[in-house]
Every structure is written in structure tokens, then in C-alpha cells.
């Protein structure tokens, strides 16, 4: 379902933008794939060409879907492509934007429309259930580059391209789900038209090459990787084309069957913030020359006034879908750095593993312990734009990784 606003709206992702949207360069979409296993249990994957689902939007959608279709939270997965050429949703990254009150009112109206479209596309997918088979394989693309060059010019990347194909009873492809761990930011802050960026181009090319099939992009743990080169529509087409080609190579090669049942789990683990700034420090920041620091300080002071204190932790969603013994999809919230994907593949084996980020809630960067200690934008600086009181406390990586392992142990135990 198309989700590009038909009126001018503030665009998400870049503080450098000085004006709202100026039209649609490429349509952006919300898509849903409904699955029902042999036990009759239904699950739905939603992908969207947007910066990220917020906590509020995800919770409202999940509640409505459970009421309308009896699908529990663990069986609904909401992943965003993280294009920076999509619309602002709710107050996500509000500190970064110079939007007026009238423009924020437009964002509120659009958010309501988007919520309704997400719920509607899920309902449509559930109505179209039909016999199908799944198969999985992995390829590789090479345009992601670690962007933390100040710390390591040859920093880690994950070039894997996981691919899940859905075929109907006649052997025709009806859906292709694929991923990549790289910021969806080929286009810069000077570009003011809606566009899906490289993942949007890849989806469009795959759907053209496979008539009747829907292509869905699931963003990986690419918070510290950027497309290289970047900055033009030509590079968007190049990267999108190379990603689509990588997917086609997998589809034309050897894929392994994926059987069920689909065993899901969803858990929220509390991630702890480091010591928050004192009120006196926040008042000092109100006179800073950096307008974003001023907005951040003002917002935190207002929160203290409303709630009496700043939050000390955040409920972090971790979701796992285990397809029998053939595939495990781990979906993490926030802007997750690549260390998580690489570590989980080392610990669990990468052949049948898919690790996604940007799922269910995009509210902050999620640094590894290494990145947290190094600092920089992904380790601390970006928190100003997202709004939390400060950086995460040490132990964030262990908290998330241990939760994943705990969930998998529970799933494996329940399957025996």
C-alpha cells in the first residue's frame, strides 16, 4: 500500500534539511506478508519505507491487530527500511527538525493515516492466505562501508544478503524477502522528495523481474555502515541494482527448504541509561550555541517538570521467529550497529541465521560495548536527536545478547 504523503510534509532523518518535502520521486510502501504454519498459527511480517516505527505506533498497531485478527504480539514483526527520504512519524527525532507547529499538526494527521494503512495492509494480507512453500539462501553485496573511520578506517561490516522466497502451489514466486546491513541513506539532506533509497530501487527491480511477486526489504544491523559512494540518484540506482542482482543470484542458485512450525517470541528487556545530567547542567545548556543541544535540554527539563525525574531505563524489544530447524530470524529494535549481527553469527552459526535491526521501535542508536566505549555519534552523540537523557550504561551489549540466548533456549525447550 502506498504511503507517500500527497501534501508537503517534513521529512525524516536529516537535521540538515531546512524545508519540507517537494513531491514524490519514487513511491514508498508499507507491505505485509502473512504466514500460516501447519499448526494453523498465523504470523505477519510488515516492512515499510520509513525511518522507523515508534514505540507508540507499534503498540497501537499491535493492539488493533490482536483485537481484529487474534494475532499475538510475538507473531507481528514491524521492520522499517530507514530511508531518510520518508515522512516524519509522531515526534521521532523531533529535536532535529525546524518544523513549525502547523507542520507538526500535519505530521500528527499523517501518523494517524499511516497507522490505519498499516492495519489495513495486514488485514488484506491475511485475506490472501494460500498454500505456499518457503526456501532460504544467502548472497552478498559489497557497497556498505563502516562509517566510523575516525576509530577504525577498516571497521566491521556485514555484507550478507539473506533471502527468503515464497512460492505458491504451482511453483511461482509470490514473495521475496531480503535484507542488507547498511544505512538506507544514499541520498543526502539536500534531497527533498520522497524516495525509498537503495532498498526502494531494489524492491522495484525485483518486482519487475518477477511479475506477480512482492518484494519486501528487512533492514539489517547497519547503524554504523553507509552506502559507498553516495549522494546522487545515480548511486541510488547503482546500489539498488547491485542488491537486486545479489538477490537474484540467490534465487537462481541453491535455496534450502524452510519448514515449520514458526515458533515466535517477543520480550522487552530494560536497557539502562548512564547517569543523567543534573538540572543545573541542563539549564546551562539552554544558552548553548548548538540549537539541538538547547532543544534537547529544554525537552529534558520539561520532562522533569512533568514526571519528577528523567527515565533511568528503556523497554527494549527483542523478537525471534524460529522456523523449525531451518531458519532463525532475530529482530532487534533501534539503530543496531553491526557488531551484534557478527557476534550472533559467531555464537549461533550464520548459515541458518538472519539478524535484523530497526524492528518494532526505532528510538535510539544501539551501540556495542566497543562502540559505547569509543563514543562518537553512534556511541553517544545521536542521543541528543532521539531525546533520551544521555548515553547507555555499560553492559548494553550483554543485556541484549543474553536476552536473545535466553529466548532461544526457551523456544528450543518448548519444542521438545
C-alpha positions in Angstrom: 0.0 0.0 0.0 1.4 3.4 -1.0 2.3 5.7 1.9 3.9 8.8 0.4 2.1 11.9 1.5 0.4 13.8 -1.3 0.9 17.1 0.5 4.1 18.6 1.7 5.4 17.1 5.0 8.5 17.3 7.0 10.9 14.5 6.0 12.7 12.2 8.5 16.3 11.6 9.1 18.4 14.7 8.5 18.8 17.7 10.7 20.4 19.5 7.7 17.1 19.7 5.9 15.7 23.2 6.0 12.3 22.7 4.3 9.5 20.0 4.0 9.0 17.7 1.1 8.7 18.8 -2.5 6.9 15.9 -4.1 7.5 12.2 -4.7 10.5 10.9 -6.7 9.7 7.3 -6.0 6.6 5.9 -4.3 7.2 4.5 -0.8 5.2 1.5 0.5 4.1 -0.5 3.5 3.8 -4.2 2.7 2.7 -7.2 4.7 3.4 -10.9 4.3 1.1 -13.2 6.3 2.2 -16.8 7.1 0.2 -19.7 8.5 2.1 -22.8 9.6 0.9 -26.4 9.6 -0.5 -25.9 13.1 -2.7 -23.1 11.9 -0.8 -20.4 13.7 -0.7 -17.1 11.8 2.2 -14.6 11.8 2.6 -11.3 9.9 5.8 -9.5 8.7 5.4 -5.8 7.9 8.0 -3.8 6.1 7.8 -0.1 5.4 9.8 2.6 3.6 10.2 4.9 6.5 12.8 5.9 9.1 11.4 3.7 11.8 8.3 2.5 13.7 8.0 4.3 17.0 7.0 2.7 20.3 3.6 4.3 20.2 2.8 3.4 16.6 4.0 -0.2 17.1 1.9 -0.7 20.2 -1.2 0.8 18.7 -0.9 -1.3 15.6 -0.2 -4.5 17.6 -3.2 -3.9 19.8 -5.5 -3.3 16.9 -4.3 -6.4 15.0 -4.6 -8.6 18.1 -8.2 -7.4 18.6 -9.2 -7.7 15.0 -7.3 -10.9 14.0 -6.2 -12.6 17.2 -2.6 -12.4 16.3 -0.5 -12.1 19.5 2.3 -9.6 19.7 5.1 -12.2 19.2 3.7 -13.0 15.8 3.7 -9.5 14.4 7.0 -8.1 13.2 7.4 -4.4 12.1 10.5 -3.5 10.2 11.4 -0.2 8.7 13.8 0.4 5.8 15.3 3.5 7.5 15.2 5.6 4.3 15.9 9.2 5.1 13.5 10.2 2.3 10.3 9.2 4.1 7.9 11.3 6.3 8.4 12.1 9.9 6.2 10.0 12.2 5.0 11.1 15.6 7.8 13.0 17.4 10.6 10.7 16.3 13.9 12.8 16.1 11.8 15.9 16.8 14.9 17.8 18.1 16.5 17.6 14.7 13.8 19.4 12.8 12.9 23.1 12.3 9.2 22.3 11.8 6.5 24.8 12.8 3.5 24.0 15.0 1.4 23.8 11.9 3.8 21.4 10.3 3.8 19.2 13.4 0.0 19.1 13.2 0.4 17.8 9.6 2.7 15.1 11.0 0.1 14.1 13.5 -2.5 13.7 10.9 -0.2 11.7 8.7 0.8 9.4 11.6 -2.9 8.6 12.1 -3.3 7.9 8.4 -0.2 5.7 8.4 -1.4 3.7 11.3 -4.7 3.0 9.6 -2.8 1.9 6.4 -0.5 -0.5 8.3 -3.5 -2.1 10.0 -5.4 -2.3 6.7 -2.5 -3.9 4.8 -2.2 -6.5 7.5 -5.9 -7.4 7.1 -5.5 -7.6 3.3 -2.5 -10.0 3.6 -4.5 -12.3 6.0 -7.3 -12.5 3.5 -4.9 -13.7 0.8 -3.5 -16.8 2.6 -3.0 -19.7 0.2 -0.8 -22.8 0.1 2.8 -22.0 -0.3 6.4 -23.2 0.4 9.4 -21.3 1.8 13.1 -21.5 1.0 16.1 -19.7 2.2 19.6 -18.7 1.0 22.2 -16.1 1.4 24.2 -14.0 -1.0 26.4 -10.9 -0.8 26.5 -7.3 -1.7 29.6 -5.0 -1.2 28.6 -1.4 -1.2 28.3 -1.0 2.6 31.3 0.7 4.3 31.8 1.2 8.1 31.5 5.0 8.6 33.3 5.2 11.9 36.6 5.9 10.2 37.8 8.1 13.0 38.1 5.0 15.1 38.9 2.4 12.5 39.3 3.1 8.8 38.6 -0.6 8.1 35.8 -1.1 10.6 33.5 -4.1 10.5 30.7 -4.7 8.0 28.2 -7.4 7.3 27.8 -7.9 3.5 25.4 -10.9 3.8 22.2 -10.7 1.8 19.6 -13.1 3.4 16.8 -14.1 1.0 13.5 -15.9 1.9 11.5 -16.9 -1.2 7.8 -17.8 -1.0 6.3 -19.9 -3.8 2.7 -20.9 -4.4 1.5 -24.5 -5.1 2.4 -24.1 -8.8 6.0 -23.1 -8.0 5.5 -19.5 -8.9 7.3 -16.9 -6.7 4.8 -14.8 -4.8 7.1 -13.0 -2.4 10.8 -12.3 -2.0 12.0 -11.1 1.4 15.6 -9.9 1.5 17.9 -7.8 3.7 21.2 -5.9 4.0 23.0 -4.3 6.9 23.6 -0.7 5.6 22.1 2.7 6.3 19.5 3.4 3.7 21.0 6.8 3.1 22.4 7.1 -0.4 20.5 10.4 -0.8 21.5 13.3 1.4 19.8 16.1 3.3 19.6 18.3 0.2 17.2 15.8 -1.4 13.6 16.8 -0.5 11.4 14.3 -2.4 10.0 11.0 -1.0 12.0 8.0 -2.1 12.8 4.5 -0.8 16.5 5.0 -1.5 18.6 1.9 -2.5 16.1 -0.6 -0.9 13.2 1.0 -2.7 15.1 0.6 -6.0 16.0 -3.0 -5.2 12.4 -3.9 -4.4 11.1 -2.2 -7.5 13.6 -4.0 -9.7 12.8 -7.4 -8.2 9.1 -6.9 -8.6 9.7 -6.0 -12.3 11.9 -9.0 -12.8 9.5 -11.4 -11.0 5.9 -10.4 -12.1 3.3 -11.3 -9.5 5.9 -11.4 -6.7 6.0 -8.9 -3.9 9.5 -7.8 -2.7 10.0 -6.9 1.0 13.2 -5.4 2.4 14.2 -6.2 6.0 16.9 -3.8 7.3 19.9 -5.4 9.0 22.3 -4.2 11.7 23.8 -1.4 9.6 23.7 1.6 12.0 27.4 2.2 11.6 27.6 1.5 7.8 26.8 3.8 4.9 26.5 3.2 1.2 29.7 4.0 -0.6 29.7 6.1 -2.8 26.6 8.1 -2.0 24.9 11.4 -2.7 23.1 11.1 -6.0 20.2 9.3 -7.6 22.6 7.6 -9.9 24.3 5.9 -6.9 20.9 5.0 -5.5 20.1 3.2 -8.8 23.6 1.5 -8.8 23.3 0.3 -5.2 19.7 -0.8 -5.6 20.6 -2.6 -8.8 23.5 -4.4 -7.2 21.4 -5.5 -4.2 18.6 -6.8 -6.5 21.3 -8.7 -8.5 22.6 -10.3 -5.4 19.1 -11.4 -4.5 18.6 -12.8 -8.0 21.8 -14.7 -7.7 20.5 -16.4 -4.6 17.1 -17.1 -6.3 18.8 -18.7 -9.3 21.1 -20.8 -7.1 20.5 -23.3 -4.4 18.0 -22.5 -1.7 17.2 -24.7 1.2 13.6 -25.5 2.2 12.2 -23.8 5.3 9.7 -25.7 7.2 7.7 -25.0 10.4 6.3 -24.7 12.8 7.0 -21.0 13.2 7.8 -20.6 16.9 7.8 -16.9 17.9 8.9 -14.9 21.0 8.8 -11.3 21.9 10.3 -9.8 25.0 11.2 -6.4 26.3 14.4 -6.1 28.3 15.1 -2.9 30.2 18.3 -1.1 28.9 19.8 1.2 31.5 20.9 4.8 30.8 24.1 6.1 32.2 24.0 8.8 35.0 21.6 11.5 33.7 22.6 15.2 33.6 21.7 17.3 36.6 19.1 20.0 36.3 21.8 22.7 36.7 23.7 21.3 33.8 20.6 21.2 31.6 19.9 24.9 32.4 23.4 25.8 31.4 22.8 24.1 28.0 19.9 26.4 27.4 22.4 29.1 26.4 24.5 26.8 24.2 25.2 27.8 20.6 24.0 24.4 19.3 20.3 24.7 18.8 19.8 20.9 19.0 21.5 20.8 22.4 19.2 23.6 23.5 16.1 21.8 22.3 17.3 18.6 24.0 17.9 20.3 27.3 14.6 22.1 27.1 12.7 18.8 26.5 14.5 17.1 29.4 13.7 19.9 31.8 10.1 19.8 30.7 10.1 16.0 31.4 11.5 16.5 34.9 8.7 19.1 35.5 6.0 16.6 34.3 7.3 13.4 35.8 9.6 14.5 38.6 12.7 12.8 37.1 14.3 11.6 34.0 14.0 8.0 32.9 16.7 5.6 34.0 15.9 2.8 31.5 14.0 1.9 28.4 12.0 -1.2 27.5 13.9 -2.7 24.5 12.0 -5.1 22.2 13.7 -8.3 21.2 11.8 -10.6 18.8 12.7 -14.1 17.5 11.0 -16.2 14.8 12.3 -19.8 14.6 11.1 -21.7 11.5 11.6 -25.3 12.7 15.3 -26.1 12.5 15.8 -24.4 9.1 15.9 -20.6 9.8 16.1 -18.3 12.8 15.2 -14.7 12.4 16.3 -12.4 15.2 14.8 -8.9 15.1 16.3 -6.2 17.3 15.0 -2.7 17.9 16.7 0.6 17.3 19.6 1.6 15.2 21.8 -1.5 15.8 25.5 -1.5 15.0 27.0 -4.4 13.0 28.8 -5.9 16.0 25.5 -7.5 17.1 25.0 -9.3 13.8 28.5 -10.5 13.6 28.6 -11.7 17.2 25.3 -13.6 17.0 26.5 -15.3 13.8 29.7 -16.4 15.5 27.9 -17.7 18.5 24.9 -19.3 16.8 26.2 -20.1 13.3 25.4 -17.9 10.4 24.2 -20.4 7.8 20.6 -20.5 9.1 20.6 -17.2 10.9 19.1 -13.8 9.9 19.7 -10.8 12.2 17.7 -7.6 11.6 17.7 -4.2 13.2 15.2 -1.3 13.0 12.4 -3.6 14.1 9.3 -2.7 16.2 10.8 0.5 17.7 13.4 2.9 16.4 14.2 5.3 19.3 18.0 5.5 19.6 21.3 4.0 18.4 22.2 0.7 20.0 26.0 0.6 20.3 28.0 -2.5 21.1 30.3 -2.3 24.1 33.1 -1.4 21.8 31.3 1.5 20.1 30.0 2.7 23.5 33.5 2.9 24.8 34.8 4.6 21.7 32.0 7.2 21.8 31.2 9.3 18.8 27.9 9.7 17.1 26.6 6.1 17.3 28.0 5.7 20.8 26.6 8.9 22.4 26.2 11.9 20.2 23.0 10.8 18.4 21.1 10.6 21.7 20.5 14.4 21.6 18.4 14.0 18.5 16.4 11.0 19.6 15.7 12.6 23.0 17.0 10.1 25.8 18.8 11.8 28.7 22.2 10.6 27.7 24.3 7.6 26.6 23.6 4.0 27.6 25.3 2.5 30.7 28.0 -0.2 30.2 26.5 -3.6 29.8 24.1 -2.8 27.0 25.5 -5.4 24.6 25.5 -8.2 27.2 21.9 -7.4 28.1 20.7 -7.7 24.6 22.8 -10.8 23.6 21.9 -12.6 26.8 18.2 -11.9 26.1 18.5 -13.4 22.6 20.1 -16.6 24.0 17.5 -16.8 26.8 14.7 -16.6 24.3 16.3 -19.3 22.0 16.7 -21.6 25.0 13.0 -21.2 25.8 11.9 -21.8 22.3 14.1 -24.9 21.9 12.9 -26.3 25.2 9.3 -25.8 24.4 9.8 -27.6 21.0 11.0 -30.8 22.7 
